[in-house]
Amino acid sequence: MNIPDPKTFTDPDKLRKLMANAVRLGYVDLAFGCQLRIAELAGAAHSDAIDRAFFTNLVAAEEFRTADNGRATKLINVRARHKKFGAVRVLSDMMMAPEVSDGFAKLVEHERSDLTGEAIVLSHEDQFSVDVVNAARKKLIGHGVSLGEPA
């Protein structure tokens, strides 16, 4: 069977159709790949590196919630906070909260910890306070993520 590679797609609607078929046929990894590609396409629309990474993470979390809920789900509060305060502030607030960000467990499970909000903070640590960077590092280490992984 010839299984298409989600990375070759540029149309989110076609990716969603492929994802629906993958779920129906039990190809969990293919469905996850489709979700990530949709997120990557959304992030690519932003020129700023932190915004690009933030929106990739945000859309991935929305795609995970959509799959769990069975209906389109947008993280409206996060989007509104981003619009009002920007990615750096939203990510800073997320790192200082005791829980991990939406989608964190699923990203780590699929060995894509590089897309977590925590990894975004660490890869742009010059944009964040020392407390925020330390909180992000602590969350990653606390969940068994090796900080030596390539981000």
C-alpha positions as CSV (number, residue, x, y, z in Angstrom):
1,M,0.0,0.0,0.0
2,N,1.3,3.4,-1.0
3,I,0.9,5.8,2.0
4,P,1.3,9.5,1.2
5,D,3.7,11.6,3.2
6,P,1.9,14.5,4.9
7,K,5.1,16.6,4.6
8,T,4.4,16.9,0.8
9,F,1.0,18.4,1.3
10,T,0.4,22.2,1.3
11,D,-3.4,22.2,1.5
12,P,-4.9,21.8,5.0
13,D,-8.2,20.5,3.6
14,K,-6.5,17.7,1.8
15,L,-4.5,16.9,5.0
16,R,-7.7,16.7,7.0
17,K,-9.1,14.2,4.5
18,L,-6.0,12.2,4.7
19,M,-6.1,12.4,8.5
20,A,-9.7,11.2,8.6
21,N,-8.8,8.2,6.4
22,A,-5.8,7.5,8.5
23,V,-7.9,7.5,11.7
24,R,-10.6,5.3,10.1
25,L,-7.9,2.8,9.0
26,G,-6.0,2.9,12.3
27,Y,-2.9,4.7,11.1
28,V,-2.3,6.7,14.3
29,D,1.2,7.9,13.3
30,L,0.0,9.1,9.9
31,A,-2.9,11.0,11.5
32,F,-0.4,12.6,13.9
33,G,1.8,13.6,11.0
34,C,-1.2,15.2,9.3
35,Q,-1.9,17.2,12.4
36,L,1.6,18.4,12.7
37,R,1.8,19.3,9.0
38,I,-1.4,21.4,9.4
39,A,0.3,23.1,12.3
40,E,3.5,23.7,10.4
41,L,1.6,25.3,7.5
42,A,-0.2,27.6,10.0
43,G,3.1,28.6,11.6
44,A,4.8,29.2,8.3
45,A,2.5,32.1,7.7
46,H,4.4,34.1,10.3
47,S,7.7,35.7,9.6
48,D,8.9,36.2,13.2
49,A,10.6,33.1,14.5
50,I,8.8,33.1,17.9
51,D,5.4,33.7,16.4
52,R,6.0,31.0,13.8
53,A,6.9,28.5,16.6
54,F,4.1,29.7,18.8
55,F,1.4,29.3,16.1
56,T,2.8,25.9,15.1
57,N,2.4,24.8,18.7
58,L,-1.0,26.5,19.1
59,V,-2.5,25.0,15.9
60,A,-1.1,21.5,16.9
61,A,-2.9,21.8,20.3
62,E,-6.1,22.9,18.5
63,E,-5.8,19.9,16.1
64,F,-5.3,17.5,19.0
65,R,-8.3,19.0,20.8
66,T,-10.4,18.8,17.6
67,A,-9.5,15.1,17.2
68,D,-10.4,14.5,20.9
69,N,-13.6,16.4,20.8
70,G,-14.8,15.3,17.3
71,R,-15.5,18.9,16.3
72,A,-13.4,21.9,15.3
73,T,-11.9,23.4,18.4
74,K,-10.0,26.7,18.6
75,L,-8.1,27.8,21.7
76,I,-9.8,31.2,21.6
77,N,-8.5,32.5,24.9
78,V,-4.9,31.8,23.9
79,R,-5.4,33.5,20.6
80,A,-7.0,36.5,22.2
81,R,-4.1,36.7,24.7
82,H,-1.6,36.5,21.9
83,K,-3.4,39.3,20.0
84,K,-3.3,41.5,23.1
85,F,0.1,40.7,24.6
86,G,2.2,38.8,22.0
87,A,3.8,35.4,22.0
88,V,6.6,36.2,24.4
89,R,4.1,37.2,27.2
90,V,1.8,34.3,26.5
91,L,4.6,31.8,26.6
92,S,6.0,33.4,29.7
93,D,2.7,33.1,31.5
94,M,2.3,29.5,30.3
95,M,5.8,28.6,31.7
96,M,5.0,30.1,35.1
97,A,1.8,28.1,35.4
98,P,2.2,24.8,37.3
99,E,0.8,22.6,34.5
100,V,2.3,21.9,31.1
101,S,0.9,23.5,27.9
102,D,-1.9,21.9,25.8
103,G,-0.6,19.1,23.6
104,F,2.6,18.7,25.6
105,A,2.1,15.0,26.4
106,K,1.1,14.1,22.8
107,L,4.1,15.9,21.4
108,V,6.5,14.3,23.9
109,E,4.9,10.9,23.3
110,H,5.6,11.2,19.5
111,E,9.1,12.5,20.2
112,R,8.4,16.0,19.0
113,S,9.2,17.8,22.3
114,D,10.9,20.4,20.0
115,L,7.4,21.8,19.3
116,T,6.3,22.3,22.9
117,G,5.9,25.8,24.3
118,E,8.7,24.9,26.8
119,A,11.1,24.1,23.9
120,I,10.2,27.3,22.2
121,V,11.2,29.2,25.3
122,L,14.5,27.4,25.5
123,S,15.4,27.9,21.9
124,H,14.7,31.7,22.2
125,E,15.9,32.1,25.8
126,D,17.4,35.5,25.1
127,Q,13.8,36.8,24.7
128,F,12.6,35.5,28.1
129,S,13.5,36.2,31.7
130,V,15.7,33.7,33.6
131,D,12.8,32.6,35.8
132,V,10.7,31.7,32.7
133,V,13.6,29.8,31.1
134,N,14.2,27.9,34.3
135,A,10.5,27.0,34.6
136,A,10.5,25.7,31.0
137,R,13.6,23.7,31.6
138,K,12.2,22.3,34.8
139,K,9.0,21.2,33.1
140,L,10.8,19.4,30.3
141,I,13.2,17.6,32.7
142,G,10.3,16.8,35.0
143,H,8.5,15.0,32.2
144,G,11.6,13.0,31.1
145,V,12.6,15.1,28.1
146,S,16.3,15.1,27.6
147,L,17.6,18.7,27.0
148,G,20.4,17.3,24.8
149,E,17.9,16.4,22.1
150,P,18.2,18.5,18.9
151,A,15.5,21.1,18.9
